[in-house]
């Protein structure tokens, strides 16, 4: 009798666990399914907020759309919501440890992106030039990577206490660069007239100004300038900052 009671209780516990993973069709019991792509046409937005681990490709285009590429059973639970001109993306699939770990791939298309905010580990890239007037990329995730081609007037790139490789290429008039944590900024091929740099990372930062480089602060890793036109260098950093700065483009420090 006791044996039957134990079996019954165990069954109830397991049923509760699976049910509690999801109140909508027991997501825990679903497999990933066949890998498929589904396109969603969206209302207009100029900001993107990333709240889950995705592999994201950004495209400048006339439409507002999102393509999700992952297991067909997971697509319905990748939340896409627009609030106040901001596209918010979050993976609502639960019990990921029961499935093979593969990042959902998202392709975002919009005409003039102004702001990207990252709260969770993410890979961000563009296959061609991403055009903008003013673009803010703000990263709060612990791990973050970029591989982007940019073309615009003003760029604000901020990475807070993060690690990863931040590869930026292209052209802009002005760039504000804020690198804190352990990340490596690889922007020697991002050609800018004016750059304002805050470097407090154990990794290094590479920039390429043509007219002026303003150094607000340097700590830990090194800051390299690849500007071959010998831009003006202005620094408000603490005494001894020169030891962490190298002006490679002009053949000296």
BAMARKE-90349 format. One record per residue (C-alpha): residue number from 1; residue in three letters; x, y, z. Coordinates in Angstrom, 2 decimals. Example, Ala and Ser with C-alpha at 12.3 -4.5 7.8 and 13.67 -1.06 7.14 Angstrom:
2
<migu 1, 'ALA', <12.30, -4.50, 7.80>>
<migu 2, 'SER', <13.67, -1.06, 7.14>>
***
This chain:
253
<migu 1, 'UNK', <0.00, 0.00, 0.00>>
<migu 2, 'UNK', <2.78, 2.40, 0.96>>
<migu 3, 'UNK', <4.55, 1.63, -2.33>>
<migu 4, 'UNK', <1.44, 2.65, -4.27>>
<migu 5, 'UNK', <1.16, 5.85, -2.28>>
<migu 6, 'UNK', <4.82, 6.75, -3.00>>
<migu 7, 'UNK', <4.30, 6.12, -6.72>>
<migu 8, 'UNK', <1.17, 8.26, -6.72>>
<migu 9, 'UNK', <2.90, 11.12, -4.88>>
<migu 10, 'UNK', <5.91, 10.93, -7.21>>
<migu 11, 'UNK', <3.57, 11.11, -10.20>>
<migu 12, 'UNK', <1.86, 14.19, -8.77>>
<migu 13, 'UNK', <5.21, 15.91, -8.10>>
<migu 14, 'UNK', <6.48, 15.23, -11.63>>
<migu 15, 'UNK', <3.20, 16.38, -13.12>>
<migu 16, 'UNK', <3.36, 19.58, -11.09>>
<migu 17, 'UNK', <6.97, 20.22, -12.14>>
<migu 18, 'UNK', <6.17, 19.88, -15.82>>
<migu 19, 'UNK', <3.01, 21.93, -15.49>>
<migu 20, 'UNK', <4.73, 24.69, -13.49>>
<migu 21, 'UNK', <7.34, 25.11, -16.21>>
<migu 22, 'UNK', <4.57, 26.55, -18.35>>
<migu 23, 'UNK', <0.88, 27.21, -17.89>>
<migu 24, 'UNK', <0.42, 27.23, -21.69>>
<migu 25, 'UNK', <0.71, 23.78, -23.34>>
<migu 26, 'UNK', <3.55, 22.50, -21.16>>
<migu 27, 'UNK', <6.57, 24.03, -22.87>>
<migu 28, 'UNK', <8.87, 21.80, -20.85>>
<migu 29, 'UNK', <7.54, 18.73, -22.62>>
<migu 30, 'UNK', <8.02, 20.18, -26.10>>
<migu 31, 'UNK', <11.03, 19.32, -28.23>>
<migu 32, 'UNK', <12.84, 22.01, -30.21>>
<migu 33, 'UNK', <11.27, 20.83, -33.44>>
<migu 34, 'UNK', <12.48, 21.32, -36.99>>
<migu 35, 'UNK', <14.57, 24.45, -37.57>>
<migu 36, 'UNK', <12.44, 26.97, -39.45>>
<migu 37, 'UNK', <12.25, 30.70, -40.20>>
<migu 38, 'UNK', <9.15, 32.82, -39.70>>
<migu 39, 'UNK', <8.77, 36.47, -40.66>>
<migu 40, 'UNK', <6.68, 38.98, -38.71>>
<migu 41, 'UNK', <5.73, 42.41, -40.07>>
<migu 42, 'UNK', <5.78, 44.94, -37.24>>
<migu 43, 'UNK', <4.55, 48.41, -36.40>>
<migu 44, 'UNK', <7.11, 51.21, -36.60>>
<migu 45, 'UNK', <9.91, 51.37, -34.01>>
<migu 46, 'UNK', <13.30, 53.06, -33.66>>
<migu 47, 'UNK', <14.58, 51.36, -30.49>>
<migu 48, 'UNK', <15.36, 47.73, -29.69>>
<migu 49, 'UNK', <15.62, 46.15, -26.22>>
<migu 50, 'UNK', <17.19, 42.69, -25.96>>
<migu 51, 'UNK', <16.32, 40.70, -22.82>>
<migu 52, 'UNK', <17.50, 37.18, -23.77>>
<migu 53, 'UNK', <20.42, 35.38, -25.37>>
<migu 54, 'UNK', <20.00, 35.81, -29.12>>
<migu 55, 'UNK', <22.12, 35.89, -32.26>>
<migu 56, 'UNK', <20.92, 39.15, -33.84>>
<migu 57, 'UNK', <21.47, 40.58, -37.32>>
<migu 58, 'UNK', <20.49, 44.21, -37.98>>
<migu 59, 'UNK', <19.51, 45.44, -41.45>>
<migu 60, 'UNK', <18.75, 48.97, -42.68>>
<migu 61, 'UNK', <15.64, 48.72, -44.85>>
<migu 62, 'UNK', <12.31, 50.37, -45.67>>
<migu 63, 'UNK', <10.18, 47.89, -43.72>>
<migu 64, 'UNK', <9.76, 47.09, -40.04>>
<migu 65, 'UNK', <10.12, 43.35, -39.67>>
<migu 66, 'UNK', <11.50, 40.50, -37.58>>
<migu 67, 'UNK', <12.60, 37.08, -38.83>>
<migu 68, 'UNK', <12.95, 34.35, -36.19>>
<migu 69, 'UNK', <15.03, 31.29, -37.04>>
<migu 70, 'UNK', <14.99, 28.43, -34.51>>
<migu 71, 'UNK', <13.08, 25.27, -33.64>>
<migu 72, 'UNK', <9.48, 25.55, -34.82>>
<migu 73, 'UNK', <8.14, 24.65, -31.37>>
<migu 74, 'UNK', <10.07, 27.53, -29.79>>
<migu 75, 'UNK', <9.06, 30.32, -32.18>>
<migu 76, 'UNK', <5.65, 31.01, -30.55>>
<migu 77, 'UNK', <7.33, 31.73, -27.22>>
<migu 78, 'UNK', <9.87, 34.28, -28.43>>
<migu 79, 'UNK', <8.12, 37.40, -27.29>>
<migu 80, 'UNK', <8.11, 40.46, -29.57>>
<migu 81, 'UNK', <6.37, 43.50, -28.19>>
<migu 82, 'UNK', <6.43, 47.16, -29.18>>
<migu 83, 'UNK', <6.06, 49.71, -26.39>>
<migu 84, 'UNK', <6.63, 53.42, -26.87>>
<migu 85, 'UNK', <8.45, 53.02, -30.20>>
<migu 86, 'UNK', <10.66, 50.26, -28.73>>
<migu 87, 'UNK', <10.80, 46.65, -29.90>>
<migu 88, 'UNK', <11.29, 44.40, -26.86>>
<migu 89, 'UNK', <12.59, 40.88, -27.51>>
<migu 90, 'UNK', <12.56, 38.11, -24.90>>
<migu 91, 'UNK', <12.76, 34.32, -25.03>>
<migu 92, 'UNK', <9.90, 32.96, -22.93>>
<migu 93, 'UNK', <10.77, 29.31, -23.55>>
<migu 94, 'UNK', <11.41, 27.52, -20.27>>
<migu 95, 'UNK', <13.31, 24.40, -19.20>>
<migu 96, 'UNK', <16.06, 25.06, -21.76>>
<migu 97, 'UNK', <18.25, 22.50, -19.99>>
<migu 98, 'UNK', <16.02, 19.75, -21.37>>
<migu 99, 'UNK', <16.87, 20.65, -24.98>>
<migu 100, 'UNK', <19.93, 20.99, -27.17>>
<migu 101, 'UNK', <21.30, 24.49, -26.59>>
<migu 102, 'UNK', <21.08, 26.60, -29.74>>
<migu 103, 'UNK', <20.66, 30.36, -29.86>>
<migu 104, 'UNK', <17.60, 31.62, -31.70>>
<migu 105, 'UNK', <18.67, 33.74, -34.68>>
<migu 106, 'UNK', <16.79, 37.00, -35.13>>
<migu 107, 'UNK', <16.98, 39.36, -38.11>>
<migu 108, 'UNK', <15.67, 42.88, -37.45>>
<migu 109, 'UNK', <14.94, 45.31, -40.29>>
<migu 110, 'UNK', <13.99, 48.98, -39.85>>
<migu 111, 'UNK', <14.73, 52.30, -41.63>>
<migu 112, 'UNK', <16.47, 54.39, -38.96>>
<migu 113, 'UNK', <17.48, 52.65, -35.76>>
<migu 114, 'UNK', <18.29, 55.04, -32.91>>
<migu 115, 'UNK', <18.89, 52.90, -29.84>>
<migu 116, 'UNK', <19.86, 49.33, -28.89>>
<migu 117, 'UNK', <19.86, 48.24, -25.24>>
<migu 118, 'UNK', <21.20, 44.81, -24.29>>
<migu 119, 'UNK', <20.41, 43.18, -20.92>>
<migu 120, 'UNK', <21.40, 39.57, -21.63>>
<migu 121, 'UNK', <24.27, 37.75, -23.35>>
<migu 122, 'UNK', <23.98, 38.51, -27.03>>
<migu 123, 'UNK', <25.76, 38.44, -30.41>>
<migu 124, 'UNK', <25.05, 41.54, -32.48>>
<migu 125, 'UNK', <26.05, 41.95, -36.12>>
<migu 126, 'UNK', <25.22, 43.60, -39.44>>
<migu 127, 'UNK', <25.88, 42.01, -42.83>>
<migu 128, 'UNK', <26.16, 45.41, -44.55>>
<migu 129, 'UNK', <26.27, 49.05, -43.48>>
<migu 130, 'UNK', <23.78, 49.98, -40.79>>
<migu 131, 'UNK', <22.72, 53.57, -41.54>>
<migu 132, 'UNK', <21.74, 56.03, -38.82>>
<migu 133, 'UNK', <21.72, 59.68, -37.82>>
<migu 134, 'UNK', <22.33, 59.10, -34.11>>
<migu 135, 'UNK', <22.75, 55.59, -32.71>>
<migu 136, 'UNK', <23.15, 54.53, -29.08>>
<migu 137, 'UNK', <24.34, 50.99, -28.28>>
<migu 138, 'UNK', <24.16, 50.33, -24.55>>
<migu 139, 'UNK', <25.25, 46.97, -23.14>>
<migu 140, 'UNK', <24.47, 45.79, -19.60>>
<migu 141, 'UNK', <25.04, 42.06, -20.25>>
<migu 142, 'UNK', <27.94, 40.11, -18.75>>
<migu 143, 'UNK', <29.02, 38.73, -22.13>>
<migu 144, 'UNK', <28.53, 40.61, -25.39>>
<migu 145, 'UNK', <30.00, 40.46, -28.90>>
<migu 146, 'UNK', <29.54, 42.69, -31.93>>
<migu 147, 'UNK', <30.59, 42.53, -35.57>>
<migu 148, 'UNK', <29.05, 45.61, -37.15>>
<migu 149, 'UNK', <29.49, 47.92, -40.12>>
<migu 150, 'UNK', <28.21, 51.40, -39.26>>
<migu 151, 'UNK', <27.54, 54.55, -41.26>>
<migu 152, 'UNK', <26.13, 57.68, -39.63>>
<migu 153, 'UNK', <26.73, 60.97, -37.87>>
<migu 154, 'UNK', <26.90, 60.30, -34.11>>
<migu 155, 'UNK', <27.57, 56.98, -32.37>>
<migu 156, 'UNK', <27.35, 56.34, -28.62>>
<migu 157, 'UNK', <28.77, 52.94, -27.68>>
<migu 158, 'UNK', <28.69, 51.99, -23.99>>
<migu 159, 'UNK', <29.64, 48.62, -22.52>>
<migu 160, 'UNK', <29.22, 48.39, -18.74>>
<migu 161, 'UNK', <31.26, 45.81, -16.78>>
<migu 162, 'UNK', <31.16, 43.29, -19.61>>
<migu 163, 'UNK', <33.48, 40.93, -21.44>>
<migu 164, 'UNK', <33.68, 40.11, -25.15>>
<migu 165, 'UNK', <34.96, 41.38, -28.49>>
<migu 166, 'UNK', <33.36, 44.53, -29.86>>
<migu 167, 'UNK', <34.23, 44.80, -33.54>>
<migu 168, 'UNK', <33.05, 48.04, -35.17>>
<migu 169, 'UNK', <33.82, 49.19, -38.72>>
<migu 170, 'UNK', <32.60, 51.94, -41.03>>
<migu 171, 'UNK', <32.43, 55.73, -40.76>>
<migu 172, 'UNK', <30.88, 58.35, -38.52>>
<migu 173, 'UNK', <31.48, 61.98, -37.67>>
<migu 174, 'UNK', <31.50, 61.58, -33.87>>
<migu 175, 'UNK', <31.84, 58.57, -31.58>>
<migu 176, 'UNK', <31.54, 58.34, -27.80>>
<migu 177, 'UNK', <33.26, 55.14, -26.65>>
<migu 178, 'UNK', <32.77, 53.77, -23.11>>
<migu 179, 'UNK', <34.48, 50.44, -22.44>>
<migu 180, 'UNK', <34.37, 49.11, -18.86>>
<migu 181, 'UNK', <35.03, 45.56, -17.65>>
<migu 182, 'UNK', <37.09, 42.98, -19.56>>
<migu 183, 'UNK', <36.02, 43.61, -23.14>>
<migu 184, 'UNK', <38.16, 44.35, -26.19>>
<migu 185, 'UNK', <37.04, 47.20, -28.45>>
<migu 186, 'UNK', <38.25, 46.54, -31.99>>
<migu 187, 'UNK', <37.37, 49.76, -33.81>>
<migu 188, 'UNK', <40.55, 50.58, -35.73>>
<migu 189, 'UNK', <38.47, 50.39, -38.93>>
<migu 190, 'UNK', <35.76, 52.71, -37.61>>
<migu 191, 'UNK', <36.91, 56.00, -39.14>>
<migu 192, 'UNK', <35.63, 59.01, -37.16>>
<migu 193, 'UNK', <36.44, 62.71, -37.20>>
<migu 194, 'UNK', <36.02, 63.11, -33.45>>
<migu 195, 'UNK', <36.20, 60.50, -30.70>>
<migu 196, 'UNK', <35.52, 60.82, -26.96>>
<migu 197, 'UNK', <36.96, 57.81, -25.11>>
<migu 198, 'UNK', <36.43, 56.39, -21.62>>
<migu 199, 'UNK', <38.53, 53.25, -21.28>>
<migu 200, 'UNK', <38.36, 51.29, -18.00>>
<migu 201, 'UNK', <38.67, 47.72, -19.26>>
<migu 202, 'UNK', <41.24, 45.01, -18.63>>
<migu 203, 'UNK', <41.02, 44.46, -22.38>>
<migu 204, 'UNK', <42.34, 46.99, -24.89>>
<migu 205, 'UNK', <40.49, 49.58, -26.96>>
<migu 206, 'UNK', <41.34, 50.58, -30.53>>
<migu 207, 'UNK', <40.02, 53.80, -32.10>>
<migu 208, 'UNK', <40.67, 55.74, -35.30>>
<migu 209, 'UNK', <40.08, 59.51, -35.09>>
<migu 210, 'UNK', <41.08, 61.89, -37.88>>
<migu 211, 'UNK', <40.67, 65.31, -36.22>>
<migu 212, 'UNK', <40.49, 65.00, -32.43>>
<migu 213, 'UNK', <40.69, 62.35, -29.71>>
<migu 214, 'UNK', <39.46, 63.39, -26.27>>
<migu 215, 'UNK', <40.53, 60.95, -23.55>>
<migu 216, 'UNK', <38.34, 61.31, -20.46>>
<migu 217, 'UNK', <39.83, 58.37, -18.57>>
<migu 218, 'UNK', <42.19, 55.41, -19.04>>
<migu 219, 'UNK', <42.65, 52.54, -16.58>>
<migu 220, 'UNK', <43.84, 48.92, -16.69>>
<migu 221, 'UNK', <44.19, 47.97, -20.38>>
<migu 222, 'UNK', <45.65, 50.13, -23.15>>
<migu 223, 'UNK', <44.05, 52.59, -25.54>>
<migu 224, 'UNK', <45.42, 52.63, -29.09>>
<migu 225, 'UNK', <44.84, 55.38, -31.66>>
<migu 226, 'UNK', <45.23, 54.43, -35.33>>
<migu 227, 'UNK', <44.48, 57.88, -36.77>>
<migu 228, 'UNK', <47.03, 58.38, -39.57>>
<migu 229, 'UNK', <46.19, 62.09, -39.95>>
<migu 230, 'UNK', <47.75, 62.83, -36.54>>
<migu 231, 'UNK', <44.61, 64.11, -34.76>>
<migu 232, 'UNK', <44.74, 66.49, -31.82>>
<migu 233, 'UNK', <45.01, 64.56, -28.54>>
<migu 234, 'UNK', <43.35, 66.08, -25.45>>
<migu 235, 'UNK', <43.26, 64.28, -22.10>>
<migu 236, 'UNK', <41.47, 64.78, -18.79>>
<migu 237, 'UNK', <42.70, 61.43, -17.50>>
<migu 238, 'UNK', <44.66, 60.99, -14.27>>
<migu 239, 'UNK', <48.38, 61.57, -14.14>>
<migu 240, 'UNK', <50.34, 58.80, -15.84>>
<migu 241, 'UNK', <47.70, 58.13, -18.48>>
<migu 242, 'UNK', <50.38, 58.28, -21.19>>
<migu 243, 'UNK', <51.66, 54.86, -20.09>>
<migu 244, 'UNK', <48.37, 53.31, -21.16>>
<migu 245, 'UNK', <48.03, 55.20, -24.44>>
<migu 246, 'UNK', <49.75, 54.55, -27.75>>
<migu 247, 'UNK', <49.37, 56.78, -30.81>>
<migu 248, 'UNK', <50.19, 54.16, -33.42>>
<migu 249, 'UNK', <48.77, 56.05, -36.39>>
<migu 250, 'UNK', <51.25, 58.89, -35.96>>
<migu 251, 'UNK', <54.21, 56.62, -35.32>>
<migu 252, 'UNK', <54.58, 57.27, -31.63>>
<migu 253, 'UNK', <52.90, 57.74, -28.28>>
***
